């Protein structure tokens, strides 16, 4: 009976963390949209600052929640590599990791420069990064649905 109770509590904590991270990711998505509006208004400093905040928040989520979750599904991925959850997890993990690395590179390199001219040269990388980030976000929502709703 004690083992069953521990498993129920562990499952509830896992669900709470996953749901909290989903909400957190939606907040980050809102920051991304705010940042894009700031860019359209040619307020590049605030655009870069909000992207920096979104990138740092996402990095914390990546390290504290998504990385451990990915590792927790490692055995499933190895045992059943073509299972839909395994494929979705690997795709989400790779896309998310690449997007986070690119975002970190862009915002760190921007913070080291005072001129926006340097950033203008990185437009293509920024566009690829935002597309990868959005694909990773929506694949993460799909993964959440597969693991916790369906």
MIBA-323179 format. One record per atom (N, C-alpha, C): residue number from 1; x, y, z. Coordinates in Angstrom, 1 decimal. Each point is the difference from the previous one (the first is absolute). Example, Ala and Ser with C-alpha at 12.3 -4.5 7.8 and 13.67 -1.06 7.14 Angstrom:
BEGIN
+------+--------+--------+--------+
! resi !      x !      y !      z !
+------+--------+--------+--------+
!    1 !   13.2 !   -5.7 !    7.8 !
!    1 !   -0.9 !    1.2 !    0.0 !
!    1 !    0.9 !    1.2 !    0.0 !
!    2 !   -0.4 !    1.1 !   -0.7 !
!    2 !    0.9 !    1.1 !    0.0 !
!    2 !   -0.8 !    1.1 !    0.8 !
+------+--------+--------+--------+
***
This chain:
BEGIN
+------+--------+--------+--------+
! resi !      x !      y !      z !
+------+--------+--------+--------+
!    1 !    0.8 !   -1.2 !    0.0 !
!    1 !   -0.8 !    1.2 !    0.0 !
!    1 !    0.9 !    1.3 !    0.0 !
!    2 !    1.1 !   -0.1 !    0.7 !
!    2 !    0.9 !    1.2 !    0.1 !
!    2 !    0.6 !    0.3 !   -1.3 !
!    3 !    0.3 !   -1.1 !   -0.8 !
!    3 !    0.6 !    0.2 !   -1.3 !
!    3 !   -1.0 !    0.7 !   -1.0 !
!    4 !   -1.2 !   -0.5 !    0.1 !
!    4 !   -1.1 !    0.6 !   -0.8 !
!    4 !   -0.1 !    1.5 !    0.3 !
!    5 !   -0.1 !    0.3 !    1.3 !
!    5 !   -0.1 !    1.4 !    0.4 !
!    5 !    1.2 !    0.9 !   -0.5 !
!    6 !    1.2 !   -0.6 !    0.1 !
!    6 !    1.2 !    0.8 !   -0.5 !
!    6 !   -0.1 !    0.2 !   -1.5 !
!    7 !   -0.5 !   -1.0 !   -0.8 !
!    7 !   -0.1 !    0.1 !   -1.4 !
!    7 !   -1.1 !    1.0 !   -0.4 !
!    8 !   -1.1 !    0.1 !    0.8 !
!    8 !   -1.0 !    1.0 !   -0.3 !
!    8 !    0.5 !    1.4 !    0.2 !
!    9 !    0.7 !    0.2 !    1.1 !
!    9 !    0.6 !    1.3 !    0.4 !
!    9 !    1.0 !    0.4 !   -1.1 !
!   10 !    0.9 !   -1.0 !   -0.4 !
!   10 !    1.0 !    0.3 !   -1.0 !
!   10 !   -0.7 !    0.4 !   -1.3 !
!   11 !   -1.1 !   -0.7 !   -0.4 !
!   11 !   -0.7 !    0.3 !   -1.2 !
!   11 !   -0.6 !    1.4 !    0.0 !
!   12 !   -0.6 !    0.3 !    1.2 !
!   12 !   -0.6 !    1.3 !    0.2 !
!   12 !    1.0 !    1.2 !   -0.1 !
!   13 !    1.2 !   -0.2 !    0.6 !
!   13 !    1.1 !    1.0 !   -0.1 !
!   13 !    0.4 !    0.1 !   -1.4 !
!   14 !    0.2 !   -1.1 !   -0.7 !
!   14 !    0.5 !    0.0 !   -1.4 !
!   14 !   -1.0 !    0.8 !   -0.9 !
!   15 !   -1.3 !   -0.3 !    0.2 !
!   15 !   -1.1 !    0.7 !   -0.8 !
!   15 !    0.0 !    1.5 !    0.4 !
!   16 !    0.2 !    0.3 !    1.2 !
!   16 !    0.0 !    1.4 !    0.4 !
!   16 !    1.2 !    0.8 !   -0.6 !
!   17 !    1.2 !   -0.7 !    0.0 !
!   17 !    1.2 !    0.6 !   -0.6 !
!   17 !   -0.2 !    0.2 !   -1.5 !
!   18 !   -0.6 !   -1.0 !   -0.6 !
!   18 !   -0.2 !    0.0 !   -1.5 !
!   18 !   -1.0 !    1.1 !   -0.3 !
!   19 !   -1.1 !    0.1 !    0.7 !
!   19 !   -1.0 !    1.0 !   -0.2 !
!   19 !    0.6 !    1.4 !    0.2 !
!   20 !    0.7 !    0.2 !    1.1 !
!   20 !    0.7 !    1.3 !    0.3 !
!   20 !    0.9 !    0.4 !   -1.1 !
!   21 !    0.8 !   -1.0 !   -0.5 !
!   21 !    0.9 !    0.3 !   -1.0 !
!   21 !   -0.7 !    0.4 !   -1.3 !
!   22 !   -1.1 !   -0.6 !   -0.3 !
!   22 !   -0.8 !    0.3 !   -1.2 !
!   22 !   -0.5 !    1.5 !    0.1 !
!   23 !   -0.5 !    0.4 !    1.2 !
!   23 !   -0.4 !    1.4 !    0.2 !
!   23 !    1.2 !    0.9 !   -0.1 !
!   24 !    1.1 !   -0.4 !    0.5 !
!   24 !    1.2 !    0.8 !   -0.1 !
!   24 !    0.5 !    0.2 !   -1.4 !
!   25 !   -0.1 !   -1.0 !   -0.8 !
!   25 !    0.3 !    0.1 !   -1.4 !
!   25 !   -0.9 !    0.9 !   -0.8 !
!   26 !   -1.3 !    0.0 !    0.4 !
!   26 !   -1.0 !    0.9 !   -0.6 !
!   26 !    0.4 !    1.5 !    0.3 !
!   27 !    0.4 !    0.2 !    1.3 !
!   27 !    0.5 !    1.3 !    0.4 !
!   27 !    1.2 !    0.4 !   -0.9 !
!   28 !    0.9 !   -0.9 !   -0.2 !
!   28 !    1.2 !    0.3 !   -0.8 !
!   28 !   -0.5 !    0.3 !   -1.5 !
!   29 !   -1.0 !   -0.7 !   -0.4 !
!   29 !   -0.5 !    0.2 !   -1.4 !
!   29 !   -0.6 !    1.5 !    0.0 !
!   30 !   -0.7 !    0.4 !    1.0 !
!   30 !   -0.5 !    1.4 !    0.0 !
!   30 !    1.1 !    1.0 !    0.0 !
!   31 !    1.1 !   -0.3 !    0.7 !
!   31 !    1.2 !    0.8 !    0.0 !
!   31 !    0.6 !    0.1 !   -1.4 !
!   32 !    0.0 !   -1.1 !   -0.7 !
!   32 !    0.5 !    0.0 !   -1.4 !
!   32 !   -0.9 !    0.9 !   -0.9 !
!   33 !   -1.3 !   -0.1 !    0.2 !
!   33 !   -0.8 !    0.9 !   -0.8 !
!   33 !    0.1 !    1.5 !    0.3 !
!   34 !    0.2 !    0.3 !    1.3 !
!   34 !    0.3 !    1.3 !    0.4 !
!   34 !    1.3 !    0.5 !   -0.6 !
!   35 !    1.0 !   -0.9 !    0.0 !
!   35 !    1.3 !    0.4 !   -0.6 !
!   35 !   -0.2 !    0.3 !   -1.5 !
!   36 !   -0.8 !   -0.8 !   -0.7 !
!   36 !   -0.1 !    0.2 !   -1.4 !
!   36 !   -0.8 !    1.3 !   -0.3 !
!   37 !   -0.9 !    0.4 !    0.9 !
!   37 !   -0.7 !    1.3 !   -0.2 !
!   37 !    1.0 !    1.1 !    0.2 !
!   38 !    0.9 !   -0.1 !    1.0 !
!   38 !    1.0 !    1.0 !    0.3 !
!   38 !    0.9 !    0.1 !   -1.2 !
!   39 !    0.4 !   -1.1 !   -0.6 !
!   39 !    0.8 !    0.1 !   -1.2 !
!   39 !   -0.7 !    0.7 !   -1.1 !
!   40 !   -1.2 !   -0.3 !   -0.3 !
!   40 !   -0.8 !    0.7 !   -1.0 !
!   40 !   -0.1 !    1.5 !    0.3 !
!   41 !    0.0 !    0.4 !    1.2 !
!   41 !    0.0 !    1.4 !    0.4 !
!   41 !    1.4 !    0.6 !    0.0 !
!   42 !    1.0 !   -0.8 !   -0.4 !
!   42 !    1.4 !    0.4 !   -0.1 !
!   42 !    0.6 !    0.4 !    1.3 !
!   43 !   -0.5 !   -0.6 !    1.1 !
!   43 !    0.6 !    0.1 !    1.3 !
!   43 !    0.9 !   -1.2 !    0.2 !
!   44 !    1.1 !    0.1 !   -0.6 !
!   44 !    0.9 !   -1.2 !    0.0 !
!   44 !    0.6 !   -0.3 !    1.3 !
!   45 !    0.3 !    1.0 !    0.9 !
!   45 !    0.5 !   -0.3 !    1.3 !
!   45 !   -1.0 !   -0.8 !    0.8 !
!   46 !   -1.3 !    0.4 !    0.1 !
!   46 !   -1.0 !   -0.7 !    0.7 !
!   46 !   -0.3 !   -1.4 !   -0.6 !
!   47 !    0.1 !    0.0 !   -1.4 !
!   47 !   -0.2 !   -1.3 !   -0.7 !
!   47 !    1.1 !   -1.0 !    0.5 !
!   48 !    1.2 !    0.5 !    0.0 !
!   48 !    1.1 !   -0.9 !    0.4 !
!   48 !   -0.1 !   -0.4 !    1.5 !
!   49 !   -0.4 !    1.0 !    0.8 !
!   49 !   -0.1 !   -0.3 !    1.5 !
!   49 !   -1.1 !   -1.0 !    0.3 !
!   50 !   -1.2 !    0.1 !   -0.7 !
!   50 !   -1.0 !   -1.0 !    0.2 !
!   50 !    0.4 !   -1.4 !   -0.5 !
!   51 !    0.7 !    0.0 !   -1.1 !
!   51 !    0.5 !   -1.3 !   -0.5 !
!   51 !    1.0 !   -0.6 !    0.9 !
!   52 !    0.8 !    0.9 !    0.6 !
!   52 !    1.0 !   -0.5 !    1.0 !
!   52 !   -0.8 !   -0.6 !    1.2 !
!   53 !   -1.0 !    0.7 !    0.5 !
!   53 !   -0.8 !   -0.5 !    1.1 !
!   53 !   -0.6 !   -1.4 !   -0.4 !
!   54 !   -0.6 !    0.0 !   -1.1 !
!   54 !   -0.7 !   -1.3 !   -0.5 !
!   54 !    1.0 !   -1.1 !   -0.1 !
!   55 !    1.2 !    0.3 !   -0.5 !
!   55 !    1.0 !   -1.0 !   -0.2 !
!   55 !    0.5 !   -0.6 !    1.3 !
!   56 !    0.2 !    0.9 !    1.0 !
!   56 !    0.5 !   -0.4 !    1.3 !
!   56 !   -1.1 !   -0.8 !    0.7 !
!   57 !   -1.2 !    0.5 !    0.0 !
!   57 !   -1.1 !   -0.8 !    0.6 !
!   57 !   -0.1 !   -1.4 !   -0.6 !
!   58 !    0.1 !    0.0 !   -1.3 !
!   58 !   -0.1 !   -1.3 !   -0.7 !
!   58 !    1.2 !   -0.9 !    0.4 !
!   59 !    1.1 !    0.6 !    0.1 !
!   59 !    1.2 !   -0.8 !    0.4 !
!   59 !   -0.2 !   -0.7 !    1.4 !
!   60 !   -0.5 !    0.8 !    0.9 !
!   60 !   -0.3 !   -0.5 !    1.4 !
!   60 !   -1.0 !   -1.2 !   -0.1 !
!   61 !   -1.1 !    0.2 !   -0.8 !
!   61 !   -1.0 !   -1.0 !   -0.2 !
!   61 !    0.7 !   -1.3 !   -0.6 !
!   62 !    0.8 !    0.3 !   -1.0 !
!   62 !    0.7 !   -1.1 !   -0.7 !
!   62 !    0.9 !   -0.8 !    1.0 !
!   63 !    0.7 !    0.7 !    0.9 !
!   63 !    0.9 !   -0.7 !    0.9 !
!   63 !   -0.8 !   -0.7 !    1.1 !
!   64 !   -1.0 !    0.7 !    0.6 !
!   64 !   -0.7 !   -0.5 !    1.2 !
!   64 !   -1.1 !   -0.9 !   -0.3 !
!   65 !   -0.7 !    0.1 !   -1.1 !
!   65 !   -1.1 !   -0.8 !   -0.3 !
!   65 !    0.1 !   -0.9 !   -1.2 !
!   66 !    0.3 !    0.6 !   -1.2 !
!   66 !   -0.1 !   -0.8 !   -1.2 !
!   66 !    1.2 !   -1.0 !   -0.1 !
!   67 !    1.2 !    0.4 !    0.4 !
!   67 !    1.1 !   -0.9 !   -0.1 !
!   67 !   -0.2 !   -1.2 !    0.9 !
!   68 !   -0.4 !    0.1 !    1.3 !
!   68 !   -0.3 !   -1.2 !    0.8 !
!   68 !   -1.2 !   -0.8 !   -0.6 !
!   69 !   -1.0 !    0.7 !   -0.5 !
!   69 !   -1.1 !   -0.8 !   -0.6 !
!   69 !    0.5 !   -0.8 !   -1.2 !
!   70 !    0.8 !    0.6 !   -0.8 !
!   70 !    0.6 !   -0.7 !   -1.2 !
!   70 !    0.8 !   -1.2 !    0.5 !
!   71 !    0.8 !    0.2 !    1.0 !
!   71 !    0.8 !   -1.2 !    0.5 !
!   71 !   -0.9 !   -1.0 !    0.6 !
!   72 !   -1.1 !    0.4 !    0.7 !
!   72 !   -1.0 !   -0.9 !    0.5 !
!   72 !   -0.6 !   -0.9 !   -1.0 !
!   73 !   -0.2 !    0.5 !   -1.2 !
!   73 !   -0.6 !   -0.8 !   -1.1 !
!   73 !    1.1 !   -0.8 !   -0.8 !
!   74 !    1.2 !    0.1 !    0.4 !
!   74 !    1.1 !   -0.6 !   -0.7 !
!   74 !   -0.2 !   -1.5 !   -0.2 !
!   75 !   -0.4 !   -0.7 !    1.0 !
!   75 !   -0.2 !   -1.5 !   -0.2 !
!   75 !   -1.1 !   -0.3 !   -1.0 !
!   76 !   -1.1 !    0.8 !    0.0 !
!   76 !   -1.1 !   -0.2 !   -0.9 !
!   76 !    0.6 !    0.2 !   -1.4 !
!   77 !    0.8 !    1.1 !   -0.2 !
!   77 !    0.5 !    0.3 !   -1.3 !
!   77 !    0.9 !   -1.2 !   -0.5 !
!   78 !    0.8 !   -0.5 !    0.9 !
!   78 !    0.9 !   -1.1 !   -0.4 !
!   78 !   -0.8 !   -1.3 !   -0.3 !
!   79 !   -1.0 !   -0.3 !    0.9 !
!   79 !   -0.8 !   -1.2 !   -0.2 !
!   79 !   -0.9 !    0.0 !   -1.2 !
!   80 !   -0.6 !    1.2 !   -0.2 !
!   80 !   -1.0 !    0.1 !   -1.1 !
!   80 !    0.2 !    1.3 !   -0.8 !
!   81 !    1.1 !    0.0 !   -0.8 !
!   81 !    0.4 !    1.2 !   -0.7 !
!   81 !   -1.0 !    0.5 !   -1.0 !
!   82 !   -0.9 !   -0.8 !   -0.5 !
!   82 !   -0.9 !    0.4 !   -1.0 !
!   82 !   -1.4 !    0.3 !    0.6 !
!   83 !   -0.1 !   -0.1 !    1.3 !
!   83 !   -1.3 !    0.3 !    0.7 !
!   83 !   -0.2 !    1.5 !   -0.2 !
!   84 !   -1.2 !    0.5 !   -0.1 !
!   84 !   -0.3 !    1.4 !   -0.3 !
!   84 !    0.5 !    0.9 !    1.1 !
!   85 !   -0.1 !   -0.4 !    1.2 !
!   85 !    0.6 !    0.8 !    1.1 !
!   85 !    1.5 !    0.1 !   -0.1 !
!   86 !    0.7 !   -1.1 !   -0.4 !
!   86 !    1.4 !    0.0 !   -0.1 !
!   86 !    0.4 !    1.0 !   -1.2 !
!   87 !   -0.6 !   -0.1 !   -1.1 !
!   87 !    0.3 !    0.9 !   -1.1 !
!   87 !   -0.3 !    1.4 !    0.3 !
!   88 !   -1.1 !    0.3 !    0.6 !
!   88 !   -0.4 !    1.4 !    0.4 !
!   88 !    1.0 !    0.5 !    1.0 !
!   89 !    0.4 !   -0.8 !    1.0 !
!   89 !    1.0 !    0.4 !    1.0 !
!   89 !    1.4 !    0.4 !   -0.6 !
!   90 !    0.4 !   -0.9 !   -0.9 !
!   90 !    1.3 !    0.2 !   -0.6 !
!   90 !    0.0 !    1.3 !   -1.0 !
!   91 !   -1.1 !    0.1 !   -0.8 !
!   91 !   -0.1 !    1.1 !   -0.9 !
!   91 !   -0.1 !    1.3 !    0.9 !
!   92 !   -0.8 !    0.0 !    1.0 !
!   92 !   -0.2 !    1.2 !    0.8 !
!   92 !    1.4 !    0.4 !    0.7 !
!   93 !    0.6 !   -1.1 !    0.5 !
!   93 !    1.3 !    0.3 !    0.7 !
!   93 !    1.1 !    0.6 !   -0.9 !
!   94 !    0.1 !   -0.6 !   -1.2 !
!   94 !    1.0 !    0.5 !   -0.9 !
!   94 !   -0.3 !    1.4 !   -0.5 !
!   95 !   -1.3 !    0.2 !   -0.4 !
!   95 !   -0.4 !    1.4 !   -0.5 !
!   95 !    0.2 !    1.0 !    1.1 !
!   96 !   -0.5 !   -0.4 !    1.2 !
!   96 !    0.1 !    1.0 !    1.1 !
!   96 !    1.5 !    0.3 !    0.4 !
!   97 !    0.8 !   -1.0 !    0.0 !
!   97 !    1.4 !    0.2 !    0.3 !
!   97 !    0.7 !    0.9 !   -1.0 !
!   98 !   -0.2 !   -0.3 !   -1.3 !
!   98 !    0.6 !    0.8 !   -1.0 !
!   98 !   -0.6 !    1.5 !    0.1 !
!   99 !   -1.3 !    0.2 !    0.2 !
!   99 !   -0.5 !    1.3 !    0.1 !
!   99 !    0.6 !    0.7 !    1.2 !
!  100 !    0.1 !   -0.7 !    1.1 !
!  100 !    0.5 !    0.7 !    1.3 !
!  100 !    1.5 !    0.3 !   -0.2 !
!  101 !    0.8 !   -0.8 !   -0.7 !
!  101 !    1.4 !    0.3 !   -0.2 !
!  101 !    0.1 !    1.2 !   -0.9 !
!  102 !   -0.7 !    0.0 !   -1.1 !
!  102 !    0.0 !    1.2 !   -0.9 !
!  102 !   -0.5 !    1.2 !    0.7 !
!  103 !   -1.0 !    0.0 !    0.8 !
!  103 !   -0.5 !    1.1 !    0.7 !
!  103 !    1.0 !    0.5 !    1.0 !
!  104 !    0.7 !   -0.9 !    0.7 !
!  104 !    1.0 !    0.5 !    0.9 !
!  104 !    1.2 !    0.6 !   -0.7 !
!  105 !    0.3 !   -0.5 !   -1.1 !
!  105 !    1.1 !    0.5 !   -0.8 !
!  105 !   -0.3 !    1.4 !   -0.5 !
!  106 !   -1.2 !    0.2 !   -0.5 !
!  106 !   -0.4 !    1.3 !   -0.5 !
!  106 !   -0.1 !    1.0 !    1.1 !
!  107 !   -0.7 !   -0.3 !    1.1 !
!  107 !   -0.1 !    1.0 !    1.1 !
!  107 !    1.3 !    0.3 !    0.7 !
!  108 !    0.9 !   -1.0 !    0.1 !
!  108 !    1.3 !    0.3 !    0.7 !
!  108 !    0.8 !    0.8 !   -0.9 !
!  109 !    0.0 !   -0.3 !   -1.3 !
!  109 !    0.8 !    0.8 !   -0.9 !
!  109 !   -0.5 !    1.4 !   -0.2 !
!  110 !   -1.3 !    0.2 !    0.2 !
!  110 !   -0.7 !    1.3 !   -0.1 !
!  110 !    0.4 !    0.8 !    1.3 !
!  111 !    0.0 !   -0.6 !    1.1 !
!  111 !    0.3 !    0.7 !    1.3 !
!  111 !    1.5 !    0.4 !    0.0 !
!  112 !    0.8 !   -0.6 !   -0.8 !
!  112 !    1.4 !    0.4 !    0.0 !
!  112 !    0.3 !    1.2 !   -0.9 !
!  113 !   -1.0 !    0.4 !   -0.7 !
!  113 !    0.1 !    1.1 !   -1.0 !
!  113 !   -0.9 !    1.2 !    0.4 !
!  114 !    0.4 !    1.2 !   -0.2 !
!  114 !   -0.8 !    1.1 !    0.2 !
!  114 !   -0.8 !    0.4 !   -1.2 !
!  115 !    0.4 !   -0.3 !   -1.2 !
!  115 !   -0.6 !    0.4 !   -1.2 !
!  115 !   -1.0 !   -1.1 !   -0.5 !
!  116 !   -1.1 !    0.5 !   -0.6 !
!  116 !   -1.0 !   -1.0 !   -0.6 !
!  116 !    0.4 !   -0.4 !   -1.3 !
!  117 !    1.0 !    0.6 !   -0.6 !
!  117 !    0.5 !   -0.4 !   -1.3 !
!  117 !    0.5 !   -1.4 !    0.0 !
!  118 !    0.6 !   -0.4 !    1.1 !
!  118 !    0.5 !   -1.4 !    0.1 !
!  118 !   -1.1 !   -1.0 !   -0.1 !
!  119 !   -1.1 !    0.3 !    0.7 !
!  119 !   -1.2 !   -0.8 !    0.1 !
!  119 !   -0.7 !   -0.2 !   -1.4 !
!  120 !    0.0 !    1.1 !   -0.8 !
!  120 !   -0.6 !    0.0 !   -1.3 !
!  120 !    0.6 !   -1.1 !   -0.9 !
!  121 !    1.2 !   -0.3 !    0.2 !
!  121 !    0.7 !   -1.0 !   -0.8 !
!  121 !   -0.5 !   -1.4 !    0.4 !
!  122 !   -0.6 !   -0.1 !    1.2 !
!  122 !   -0.5 !   -1.3 !    0.5 !
!  122 !   -1.5 !   -0.3 !   -0.3 !
!  123 !   -0.6 !    0.8 !   -0.9 !
!  123 !   -1.4 !   -0.1 !   -0.2 !
!  123 !   -0.4 !   -1.4 !   -0.4 !
!  124 !    0.7 !   -0.6 !   -0.9 !
!  124 !   -0.3 !   -1.4 !   -0.5 !
!  124 !    0.0 !   -1.0 !    1.2 !
!  125 !    1.1 !    0.1 !    0.8 !
!  125 !    0.1 !   -0.9 !    1.1 !
!  125 !   -1.2 !    0.2 !    1.0 !
!  126 !   -0.3 !    1.3 !    0.2 !
!  126 !   -1.1 !    0.3 !    0.9 !
!  126 !   -1.3 !   -0.6 !   -0.5 !
!  127 !   -0.3 !    0.1 !   -1.3 !
!  127 !   -1.2 !   -0.5 !   -0.6 !
!  127 !   -0.1 !   -1.5 !    0.1 !
!  128 !    1.2 !   -0.7 !   -0.3 !
!  128 !    0.0 !   -1.4 !    0.2 !
!  128 !   -0.2 !   -0.4 !    1.5 !
!  129 !    0.6 !    0.8 !    0.9 !
!  129 !   -0.2 !   -0.3 !    1.4 !
!  129 !   -1.4 !    0.1 !    0.4 !
!  130 !   -0.7 !    1.0 !   -0.4 !
!  130 !   -1.4 !    0.2 !    0.4 !
!  130 !   -0.9 !   -1.1 !   -0.6 !
!  131 !    0.3 !   -0.4 !   -1.2 !
!  131 !   -0.8 !   -1.1 !   -0.6 !
!  131 !    0.2 !   -1.3 !    0.8 !
!  132 !    1.3 !   -0.3 !    0.2 !
!  132 !    0.3 !   -1.2 !    0.8 !
!  132 !   -0.6 !    0.0 !    1.4 !
!  133 !    0.0 !    1.2 !    0.6 !
!  133 !   -0.5 !    0.2 !    1.3 !
!  133 !   -1.5 !   -0.3 !    0.0 !
!  134 !   -0.7 !    0.6 !   -0.9 !
!  134 !   -1.5 !   -0.2 !   -0.1 !
!  134 !   -0.3 !   -1.5 !   -0.3 !
!  135 !    0.7 !   -0.6 !   -0.9 !
!  135 !   -0.2 !   -1.4 !   -0.3 !
!  135 !    0.2 !   -0.9 !    1.2 !
!  136 !    1.1 !    0.3 !    0.7 !
!  136 !    0.3 !   -0.7 !    1.3 !
!  136 !   -1.1 !    0.2 !    1.0 !
!  137 !   -0.5 !    1.2 !    0.1 !
!  137 !   -1.1 !    0.3 !    1.0 !
!  137 !   -1.2 !   -0.8 !   -0.4 !
!  138 !   -0.4 !    0.1 !   -1.2 !
!  138 !   -1.2 !   -0.7 !   -0.4 !
!  138 !    0.1 !   -1.6 !    0.1 !
!  139 !    1.2 !   -0.4 !   -0.3 !
!  139 !    0.3 !   -1.5 !    0.1 !
!  139 !    0.0 !   -0.3 !    1.5 !
!  140 !    0.4 !    0.9 !    0.9 !
!  140 !    0.0 !   -0.2 !    1.4 !
!  140 !   -1.5 !   -0.1 !    0.5 !
!  141 !   -0.8 !    0.9 !   -0.5 !
!  141 !   -1.5 !   -0.1 !    0.3 !
!  141 !   -0.6 !   -1.3 !   -0.4 !
!  142 !    0.4 !   -0.5 !   -1.2 !
!  142 !   -0.5 !   -1.3 !   -0.5 !
!  142 !    0.5 !   -1.1 !    1.0 !
!  143 !    1.3 !    0.1 !    0.4 !
!  143 !    0.6 !   -1.0 !    0.9 !
!  143 !   -0.8 !    0.0 !    1.3 !
!  144 !   -0.2 !    1.2 !    0.5 !
!  144 !   -0.8 !    0.1 !    1.3 !
!  144 !   -1.4 !   -0.7 !   -0.2 !
!  145 !   -0.6 !    0.3 !   -1.1 !
!  145 !   -1.3 !   -0.7 !   -0.2 !
!  145 !    0.1 !   -1.5 !   -0.1 !
!  146 !    1.0 !   -0.5 !   -0.6 !
!  146 !    0.2 !   -1.4 !   -0.1 !
!  146 !    0.3 !   -0.7 !    1.3 !
!  147 !    0.7 !    0.8 !    0.9 !
!  147 !    0.4 !   -0.6 !    1.3 !
!  147 !   -1.0 !    0.2 !    1.1 !
!  148 !   -0.8 !    1.1 !   -0.1 !
!  148 !   -0.8 !    0.4 !    1.1 !
!  148 !   -1.5 !    0.1 !   -0.3 !
!  149 !   -0.4 !    0.0 !   -1.2 !
!  149 !   -1.4 !    0.2 !   -0.4 !
!  149 !   -0.6 !   -1.2 !   -0.7 !
!  150 !    0.7 !   -0.4 !   -1.0 !
!  150 !   -0.5 !   -1.1 !   -0.8 !
!  150 !    0.2 !   -1.4 !    0.6 !
+------+--------+--------+--------+
***
